[in-house]
Amino acid sequence: MPAPISVIIPTLNAGRDLPLCLESLMPGLEDSLIREVIVSDGGSEDETLAIAGAMGARKVTGATGRGAQLAAGAAEARGEWLLFLHADTALSRDWPERLGDHIDLRPDKAAYFELKFRSDARAARGLEKRANRRARMLGLPYGDQGLLVSRKLYDEVGGYADVPLMEDVMIVRTIGKRRLVQLAAEARTSAAKYERDGWHARSFLNAILITRFLLGAKPETLAKRYT
């Protein structure tokens, strides 16, 4: 019987972060959970595709845009379960056990990981707590927290939208809080944007963008402010 999970990673010039992301998937390969890893690239000009090929990932190329890239990767996936990960996110080593239990015990629900920033900053700890609390209370995890969803449920909700921003918010809102579970394993994501812009400034910008989206602003408009 084939392994159940197709891992889908959207990339754009992700050569610096992709190796750590792919290495974190090794425990799942060892436990026969991962059927394939698909790197869905939006036009990288660095070593991203070479790294993906060297580490055994399938490569899908297409137009730039994370929503479109996620959808393109899902269209090529053969697994009964889809695990969507950002290229700058690495999973904690205990993830296969937590994910395997979820597949066995809650096959009708989607799941995401606890957010952890790869930073020693005190502000990182505070933001992690707020983000994880938001995810549990509102059913709105960040895309950085990954998304595990069965092929059946993914197709039922219509998959990822071809939008330049908020594709993660759109799909989890469609799935709904009652069908979302937080797994007791960590998605350890890059803090580069927060360190570049400042923790408070970046988190404030993110809050403004999602609030405007929930109030009806179009992703195309919001994307102009997101870098």
BAMIRO-215127 format. One line per 2 residues: number of its first residue (from 0); their letters; for each residue x, y, z of N, C-alpha, C. Coordinates in Angstrom, 2 decimals, m for minus. Example, Ala and Ser with C-alpha at 12.3 -4.5 7.8 and 13.67 -1.06 7.14 Angstrom:
! BAMIRO-215127
0 = as = 13.19 m5.69 7.80 12.30 m4.50 7.80 13.20 m3.30 7.80  12.85 m2.25 7.08 13.67 m1.06 7.14 12.90 0.03 7.87 $
***
This chain:
! BAMIRO-215127
0 = mp = 0.85 m1.20 0.00 0.00 0.00 0.00 0.88 1.24 0.00  0.63 2.20 m0.91 1.49 3.39 m0.97 1.43 4.21 0.31 $
2 = ap = 2.52 4.92 0.60 2.52 5.85 1.73 1.42 6.89 1.49  0.82 7.41 2.56 m0.39 8.24 2.38 m0.19 9.70 2.01 $
4 = is = 0.99 10.28 2.26 1.12 11.74 2.22 1.92 12.24 1.03  1.35 13.22 0.36 2.10 14.03 m0.61 2.40 15.36 0.06 $
6 = vi = 3.68 15.73 0.14 4.08 17.01 0.70 4.24 18.00 m0.45  3.64 19.17 m0.31 3.67 20.18 m1.37 4.28 21.46 m0.83 $
8 = ip = 5.34 21.93 m1.47 6.09 23.09 m1.00 6.16 24.12 m2.12  5.54 25.28 m1.98 5.68 26.33 m2.98 7.01 27.07 m2.78 $
10 = tl = 7.69 27.36 m3.87 9.00 28.00 m3.76 9.16 29.16 m4.74  9.97 30.12 m4.33 10.43 31.19 m5.21 11.74 31.70 m4.62 $
12 = na = 12.85 31.33 m5.27 14.18 31.70 m4.78 14.34 31.31 m3.31  14.07 30.06 m3.03 14.07 29.55 m1.66 15.31 28.72 m1.34 $
14 = gr = 16.37 28.92 m2.09 17.56 28.10 m1.93 18.16 28.13 m0.54  18.02 29.24 0.16 18.61 29.36 1.50 17.85 28.51 2.52 $
16 = dl = 16.54 28.45 2.41 15.73 27.79 3.43 15.31 26.37 3.07  15.22 26.05 1.80 14.67 24.77 1.37 15.40 23.55 1.93 $
18 = pl = 16.73 23.54 2.00 17.39 22.34 2.53 16.92 21.96 3.93  16.78 22.93 4.82 16.32 22.63 6.18 14.90 22.09 6.17 $
20 = cl = 14.05 22.68 5.35 12.68 22.20 5.22 12.65 20.74 4.77  13.40 20.43 3.73 13.40 19.07 3.20 14.03 18.08 4.18 $
22 = es = 15.07 18.51 4.87 15.71 17.62 5.85 14.75 17.28 6.99  13.90 18.21 7.35 12.96 17.95 8.45 11.91 16.91 8.08 $
24 = lm = 11.78 16.63 6.79 10.82 15.63 6.35 11.35 14.20 6.43  12.64 14.04 6.66 13.26 12.71 6.66 12.61 11.73 7.63 $
26 = pg = 12.25 12.14 8.86 11.59 11.17 9.76 10.31 10.60 9.16  9.59 11.39 8.38 8.38 10.90 7.74 8.67 9.90 6.64 $
28 = le = 9.78 10.08 5.95 10.20 9.10 4.95 10.61 7.80 5.64  11.34 7.92 6.74 11.77 6.74 7.48 10.59 5.95 8.04 $
30 = ds = 9.51 6.65 8.39 8.33 5.99 8.93 7.32 5.61 7.85  7.71 5.73 6.59 6.86 5.34 5.45 5.54 6.10 5.41 $
32 = li = 5.59 7.37 5.80 4.40 8.22 5.73 4.35 9.03 4.44  5.51 9.37 3.89 5.57 10.27 2.74 5.68 9.49 1.44 $
34 = re = 4.74 9.72 0.58 4.76 9.09 m0.74 5.64 9.87 m1.72  5.57 11.20 m1.61 6.32 12.05 m2.53 6.42 13.45 m1.93 $
36 = vi = 7.44 14.18 m2.37 7.59 15.59 m2.05 7.56 16.36 m3.36  6.65 17.31 m3.45 6.49 18.10 m4.67 6.89 19.54 m4.38 $
38 = vs = 7.88 20.03 m5.10 8.28 21.43 m5.02 7.63 22.15 m6.20  6.71 23.06 m5.88 5.96 23.79 m6.90 6.57 25.18 m7.02 $
40 = dg = 7.34 25.38 m8.07 8.16 26.58 m8.18 7.54 27.64 m9.07  7.71 28.89 m8.67 7.13 30.00 m9.40 8.12 30.83 m10.17 $
42 = gs = 9.25 30.22 m10.57 10.21 30.95 m11.40 11.49 31.32 m10.68  12.00 30.43 m9.84 13.23 30.71 m9.09 14.41 30.92 m10.02 $
44 = ed = 15.27 31.86 m9.62 16.49 32.15 m10.37 17.73 31.77 m9.58  17.53 31.14 m8.43 18.68 30.69 m7.63 18.77 29.17 m7.73 $
46 = et = 19.31 28.52 m6.71 19.57 27.09 m6.76 18.40 26.25 m6.27  17.23 26.84 m6.10 16.08 26.13 m5.54 15.80 24.82 m6.25 $
48 = la = 15.65 24.85 m7.56 15.29 23.64 m8.31 16.40 22.60 m8.29  17.64 23.04 m8.29 18.75 22.09 m8.19 18.74 21.38 m6.85 $
50 = ia = 18.46 22.12 m5.79 18.38 21.52 m4.46 17.23 20.53 m4.40  16.08 20.92 m4.93 14.92 20.03 m4.93 15.22 18.73 m5.66 $
52 = ga = 15.85 18.83 m6.82 16.18 17.64 m7.58 17.20 16.76 m6.88  18.21 17.39 m6.28 19.25 16.63 m5.60 18.70 15.87 m4.40 $
54 = mg = 17.64 16.40 m3.78 17.07 15.76 m2.59 15.86 14.89 m2.92  15.63 14.65 m4.21 14.63 13.67 m4.61 13.21 14.17 m4.73 $
56 = ar = 13.01 15.47 m4.73 11.65 16.00 m4.84 11.21 16.05 m6.30  9.92 15.88 m6.52 9.35 16.14 m7.84 9.24 17.64 m8.04 $
58 = kv = 9.43 18.10 m9.25 9.41 19.53 m9.52 8.26 19.88 m10.45  7.49 20.89 m10.03 6.41 21.43 m10.85 6.71 22.92 m11.03 $
60 = tg = 6.65 23.42 m12.23 6.94 24.83 m12.47 5.73 25.50 m13.11  5.56 26.78 m12.78 4.42 27.52 m13.32 4.53 28.98 m12.97 $
62 = at = 3.40 29.66 m13.02 3.37 31.10 m12.76 3.64 31.38 m11.28  4.21 32.57 m11.01 4.46 33.00 m9.64 3.14 33.32 m8.95 $
64 = gr = 3.05 32.95 m7.68 1.86 33.20 m6.88 1.60 32.00 m6.00  1.68 32.19 m4.67 1.64 31.03 m3.78 0.35 30.23 m3.90 $
66 = ga = m0.79 30.92 m4.04 m2.04 30.20 m4.19 m2.02 29.30 m5.42  m1.59 29.86 m6.55 m1.52 29.09 m7.79 m0.51 27.95 m7.68 $
68 = ql = 0.61 28.21 m7.02 1.64 27.18 m6.88 1.16 26.03 m5.99  0.47 26.36 m4.92 m0.08 25.32 m4.05 m1.10 24.48 m4.81 $
70 = aa = m1.96 25.13 m5.56 m2.97 24.42 m6.34 m2.33 23.54 m7.40  m1.27 24.06 m8.04 m0.60 23.28 m9.07 0.07 22.04 m8.48 $
72 = ga = 0.69 22.20 m7.31 1.29 21.05 m6.65 0.26 20.02 m6.26  m0.88 20.48 m5.74 m1.94 19.56 m5.34 m2.50 18.80 m6.53 $
74 = ae = m2.57 19.46 m7.68 m3.10 18.82 m8.88 m2.22 17.65 m9.33  m0.93 17.73 m9.01 0.01 16.67 m9.39 0.15 15.59 m8.32 $
76 = ar = m0.36 15.84 m7.13 m0.14 14.93 m6.00 m0.94 13.65 m6.14  m0.35 12.54 m5.66 m0.99 11.23 m5.75 m1.38 10.67 m4.40 $
78 = ge = m1.04 11.35 m3.32 m1.33 10.85 m1.98 m2.78 11.04 m1.57  m3.22 10.22 m0.62 m4.57 10.36 m0.07 m4.65 11.55 0.89 $
80 = wl = m3.48 11.99 1.37 m3.39 13.16 2.25 m2.39 14.13 1.65  m2.68 15.42 1.81 m1.80 16.48 1.31 m1.28 17.28 2.49 $
82 = lf = 0.04 17.47 2.54 0.67 18.29 3.57 1.33 19.47 2.88  0.77 20.66 3.10 1.29 21.88 2.50 2.23 22.57 3.48 $
84 = lh = 3.45 22.87 3.04 4.45 23.50 3.88 5.10 24.65 3.14  5.41 25.73 3.85 6.21 26.80 3.28 7.68 26.38 3.25 $
86 = ad = 8.41 26.89 2.29 9.80 26.49 2.13 10.69 26.94 3.27  10.27 27.97 4.02 11.09 28.44 5.13 10.62 27.88 6.47 $
88 = ta = 9.86 26.79 6.42 9.38 26.12 7.63 10.00 24.73 7.73  10.46 24.38 8.92 10.99 23.04 9.20 10.19 22.44 10.36 $
90 = ls = 9.83 21.19 10.25 9.02 20.53 11.27 9.88 19.92 12.35  9.36 19.91 13.58 10.07 19.26 14.69 10.10 17.75 14.46 $
92 = rd = 11.07 17.09 15.05 11.32 15.69 14.72 10.17 14.76 15.10  9.32 15.17 16.02 8.22 14.32 16.47 6.99 14.40 15.57 $
94 = wp = 7.07 15.11 14.47 5.89 15.32 13.65 5.28 14.05 13.08  6.06 13.03 12.67 5.41 11.85 12.07 4.45 11.14 13.03 $
96 = er = 4.82 11.04 14.29 3.93 10.38 15.26 2.63 11.15 15.41  2.73 12.48 15.56 1.53 13.29 15.73 0.64 13.26 14.48 $
98 = lg = 1.27 13.34 13.34 0.52 13.35 12.10 m0.09 11.98 11.82  0.67 10.92 12.08 0.15 9.58 11.88 m1.06 9.29 12.75 $
100 = dh = m1.00 9.74 14.00 m2.15 9.58 14.91 m3.37 10.32 14.38  m3.14 11.50 13.83 m4.26 12.28 13.31 m4.93 11.54 12.15 $
102 = id = m4.15 11.03 11.24 m4.70 10.31 10.09 m5.52 9.10 10.55  m5.02 8.39 11.56 m5.72 7.20 12.04 m6.99 7.54 12.82 $
104 = lr = m6.93 8.60 13.63 m8.01 8.86 14.58 m9.01 9.92 14.13  m8.57 10.86 13.25 m9.46 11.96 12.85 m9.39 12.18 11.35 $
106 = pd = m9.72 11.15 10.58 m9.56 11.25 9.12 m10.48 12.27 8.46  m11.51 12.73 9.18 m12.45 13.69 8.62 m12.05 15.14 8.88 $
108 = ka = m10.93 15.35 9.57 m10.51 16.70 9.93 m9.15 17.04 9.31  m8.93 18.34 9.10 m7.63 18.86 8.68 m6.83 19.22 9.93 $
110 = ay = m5.55 19.49 9.77 m4.70 19.78 10.92 m3.59 20.74 10.54  m3.03 21.37 11.57 m1.89 22.28 11.41 m1.00 22.12 12.64 $
112 = fe = 0.21 22.68 12.57 1.19 22.54 13.64 1.23 23.77 14.53  1.85 23.62 15.69 2.11 24.76 16.56 3.19 25.64 15.93 $
114 = lk = 2.98 26.93 15.97 3.95 27.86 15.38 5.12 28.11 16.33  6.32 28.08 15.77 7.54 28.38 16.51 8.47 29.13 15.57 $
116 = fr = 9.00 30.26 16.01 9.95 31.01 15.19 11.38 30.57 15.50  12.19 30.51 14.46 13.61 30.19 14.65 14.33 31.48 15.05 $
118 = sd = 14.08 31.90 16.27 14.64 33.14 16.80 14.68 33.05 18.32  15.67 33.69 18.91 15.78 33.75 20.38 15.15 35.01 20.94 $
120 = ar = 14.58 35.86 20.10 14.01 37.12 20.55 12.82 36.90 21.48  12.73 37.71 22.51 11.59 37.61 23.43 10.28 37.88 22.69 $
122 = aa = 10.32 38.81 21.74 9.12 39.13 20.98 8.60 37.93 20.20  9.52 37.05 19.80 9.10 35.85 19.07 8.21 34.96 19.92 $
124 = rg = 8.57 34.82 21.21 7.77 33.97 22.10 6.36 34.54 22.27  6.26 35.85 22.42 4.95 36.46 22.57 4.09 36.30 21.33 $
126 = le = 4.70 36.48 20.14 3.95 36.36 18.91 3.50 34.92 18.68  4.36 33.96 19.02 3.98 32.55 18.91 2.72 32.25 19.73 $
128 = kr = 2.73 32.72 20.97 1.59 32.46 21.85 0.31 33.05 21.28  0.40 34.28 20.78 m0.79 34.93 20.23 m1.27 34.21 18.97 $
130 = an = m0.33 33.81 18.12 m0.70 33.14 16.88 m1.34 31.78 17.15  m0.77 31.02 18.09 m1.32 29.71 18.39 m2.69 29.82 19.07 $
132 = rr = m2.84 30.86 19.90 m4.14 31.09 20.53 m5.18 31.49 19.49  m4.79 32.35 18.55 m5.70 32.75 17.47 m6.14 31.54 16.66 $
134 = ar = m5.17 30.66 16.36 m5.49 29.48 15.56 m6.50 28.59 16.27  m6.30 28.38 17.56 m7.22 27.50 18.31 m8.60 28.13 18.48 $
136 = ml = m8.63 29.42 18.82 m9.90 30.06 19.14 m10.73 30.41 17.91  m10.05 30.84 16.85 m10.75 31.32 15.67 m10.68 30.36 14.48 $
138 = gl = m9.83 29.35 14.57 m9.65 28.46 13.44 m8.94 29.14 12.29  m7.96 30.01 12.63 m7.22 30.76 11.61 m5.72 30.60 11.79 $
140 = py = m5.18 29.42 11.53 m3.72 29.27 11.59 m3.05 30.00 10.43  m1.81 30.41 10.65 m1.00 30.98 9.58 m0.60 29.88 8.60 $
142 = gd = m0.34 30.29 7.35 0.20 29.34 6.39 1.52 28.76 6.85  2.27 29.53 7.66 3.54 29.06 8.20 3.37 27.84 9.11 $
144 = qg = 2.15 27.58 9.57 1.90 26.45 10.46 1.62 25.16 9.70  1.69 25.22 8.38 1.42 24.05 7.58 m0.06 23.73 7.56 $
146 = ll = m0.45 22.86 6.63 m1.83 22.39 6.58 m1.84 20.96 6.07  m2.38 20.07 6.89 m2.59 18.67 6.51 m4.07 18.48 6.23 $
148 = vs = m4.40 17.98 5.06 m5.80 17.81 4.69 m5.92 16.59 3.77  m6.96 15.82 3.96 m7.17 14.67 3.08 m7.51 15.17 1.67 $
150 = rk = m7.19 14.36 0.69 m7.55 14.71 m0.69 m9.06 14.91 m0.80  m9.84 14.07 m0.12 m11.29 14.17 m0.17 m11.77 15.53 0.32 $
152 = ly = m11.27 15.97 1.49 m11.69 17.24 2.05 m11.16 18.41 1.22  m9.93 18.29 0.75 m9.34 19.35 m0.09 m10.21 19.59 m1.33 $
154 = de = m10.62 18.51 m2.00 m11.45 18.66 m3.19 m12.84 19.20 m2.82  m13.34 18.78 m1.67 m14.67 19.22 m1.24 m14.72 20.74 m1.06 $
156 = vg = m13.67 21.33 m0.50 m13.68 22.78 m0.24 m13.16 23.58 m1.43  m12.75 22.92 m2.48 m12.33 23.63 m3.68 m10.87 23.98 m3.78 $
158 = gy = m10.06 23.51 m2.81 m8.62 23.72 m2.87 m8.20 25.16 m2.65  m6.96 25.44 m3.00 m6.41 26.79 m2.85 m6.87 27.69 m3.99 $
160 = ad = m7.19 28.92 m3.63 m7.58 29.90 m4.64 m6.34 30.50 m5.31  m6.47 30.87 m6.57 m5.38 31.50 m7.32 m5.38 32.99 m7.00 $
162 = vp = m4.86 33.31 m5.82 m4.77 34.70 m5.36 m3.34 34.96 m4.88  m2.88 36.22 m4.91 m1.50 36.52 m4.53 m1.26 36.58 m3.03 $
164 = lm = m2.32 36.58 m2.23 m2.19 36.71 m0.77 m3.49 36.20 m0.15  m3.39 35.75 1.10 m4.54 35.29 1.88 m5.09 33.94 1.43 $
166 = ed = m4.35 33.23 0.59 m4.82 31.91 0.18 m4.92 30.96 1.38  m4.05 31.17 2.38 m4.08 30.33 3.57 m5.32 30.62 4.42 $
168 = vm = m5.66 31.89 4.55 m6.85 32.27 5.31 m8.11 31.77 4.61  m8.15 31.90 3.31 m9.34 31.50 2.55 m9.62 30.01 2.70 $
170 = iv = m8.60 29.17 2.61 m8.88 27.73 2.66 m9.27 27.28 4.06  m8.63 27.82 5.12 m9.01 27.36 6.46 m10.38 27.89 6.86 $
172 = rt = m10.77 29.06 6.36 m12.12 29.54 6.62 m13.16 28.64 5.95  m12.83 28.16 4.76 m13.75 27.26 4.06 m13.82 25.90 4.75 $
174 = ig = m12.69 25.41 5.21 m12.68 24.14 5.96 m13.51 24.30 7.23  m13.29 25.40 7.94 m14.06 25.68 9.14 m13.38 25.20 10.42 $
176 = kr = m13.57 25.96 11.48 m12.92 25.68 12.76 m13.21 24.27 13.27  m14.42 23.79 13.09 m14.80 22.48 13.62 m14.06 21.34 12.95 $
178 = rl = m13.50 21.60 11.78 m12.77 20.55 11.07 m11.26 20.81 11.06  m10.78 21.62 12.01 m9.37 21.93 12.12 m8.84 21.51 13.49 $
180 = vq = m7.68 20.87 13.51 m7.07 20.38 14.74 m5.63 20.87 14.79  m5.18 21.34 15.97 m3.78 21.70 16.14 m3.00 20.48 16.64 $
182 = la = m1.95 20.12 15.93 m1.11 18.99 16.31 m0.05 19.42 17.31  0.31 18.53 18.20 1.31 18.82 19.24 2.71 18.58 18.71 $
184 = ae = 3.03 19.21 17.60 4.37 19.22 17.02 4.57 20.61 16.44  5.83 21.01 16.25 6.11 22.40 15.89 6.44 22.58 14.41 $
186 = ar = 5.92 23.67 13.87 6.36 24.19 12.58 7.30 25.34 12.89  8.59 25.12 12.71 9.62 26.10 13.08 9.95 26.94 11.86 $
188 = ts = 9.44 28.16 11.85 9.52 28.97 10.65 10.54 30.10 10.77  11.00 30.58 9.65 11.98 31.66 9.61 11.42 32.93 10.22 $
190 = aa = 12.27 33.66 10.91 11.89 34.95 11.47 12.48 36.10 10.67  12.97 35.84 9.46 13.72 36.84 8.70 12.94 38.12 8.46 $
192 = ky = 11.67 38.02 8.10 10.88 39.22 7.81 10.63 40.05 9.06  10.46 39.37 10.20 10.25 40.08 11.45 11.53 40.75 11.91 $
194 = er = 12.65 40.07 11.72 13.94 40.65 12.11 14.30 41.82 11.19  13.89 41.74 9.94 14.15 42.82 8.99 13.30 44.05 9.29 $
196 = dg = 12.01 43.83 9.53 11.06 44.95 9.67 10.82 45.38 11.10  11.21 44.52 12.06 10.89 44.77 13.46 9.69 43.93 13.85 $
198 = wh = 9.77 43.28 15.02 8.71 42.35 15.43 7.36 43.04 15.55  7.32 44.18 16.18 6.04 44.85 16.39 5.50 45.42 15.08 $
200 = ar = 6.37 46.01 14.29 5.92 46.60 13.03 5.38 45.54 12.08  6.09 44.42 12.00 5.65 43.36 11.08 4.35 42.71 11.53 $
202 = sf = 4.25 42.43 12.82 3.03 41.80 13.32 1.85 42.76 13.19  2.09 44.07 13.37 1.02 45.05 13.20 0.56 45.09 11.75 $
204 = ln = 1.51 45.07 10.81 1.16 45.06 9.38 0.33 43.83 9.05  0.75 42.66 9.53 0.01 41.43 9.27 m1.41 41.51 9.81 $
206 = ai = m1.55 42.09 11.02 m2.87 42.22 11.62 m3.77 43.14 10.81  m3.18 44.24 10.32 m3.94 45.17 9.50 m4.40 44.50 8.21 $
208 = li = m3.51 43.74 7.58 m3.85 43.10 6.32 m4.97 42.08 6.48  m4.89 41.24 7.51 m5.93 40.22 7.68 m7.25 40.86 8.08 $
210 = tr = m7.19 41.93 8.87 m8.43 42.63 9.25 m9.10 43.22 8.02  m8.31 43.85 7.17 m8.87 44.43 5.94 m9.45 43.33 5.04 $
212 = fl = m8.77 42.19 4.99 m9.29 41.09 4.18 m10.63 40.59 4.71  m10.70 40.39 6.03 m11.94 39.90 6.63 m13.07 40.91 6.48 $
214 = lg = m12.72 42.18 6.29 m13.73 43.22 6.08 m14.08 43.40 4.60  m13.42 42.61 3.74 m13.82 42.62 2.34 m12.80 43.10 1.33 $
216 = ak = m11.60 43.49 1.77 m10.58 43.93 0.82 m10.12 42.76 m0.06  m9.79 43.06 m1.30 m9.37 42.02 m2.23 m7.90 41.65 m2.00 $
218 = pe = m7.56 40.35 m2.13 m6.16 39.93 m1.97 m5.20 40.66 m2.89  m5.65 40.97 m4.10 m4.79 41.66 m5.06 m4.41 43.05 m4.56 $
220 = tl = m5.33 43.71 m3.87 m5.05 45.03 m3.30 m4.10 44.91 m2.12  m4.35 43.94 m1.26 m3.52 43.76 m0.06 m2.10 43.34 m0.41 $
222 = ak = m1.96 42.59 m1.47 m0.63 42.08 m1.87 0.34 43.21 m2.18  m0.17 44.36 m2.56 0.70 45.48 m2.89 1.45 46.01 m1.68 $
224 = ry = 0.94 45.72 m0.48 1.58 46.19 0.75 2.41 45.09 1.42  2.34 43.87 0.88 3.00 42.75 1.53 4.31 42.44 0.81 $
226 = t = 5.42 42.45 1.56 6.72 42.13 0.98 7.45 41.17 1.89 $
***
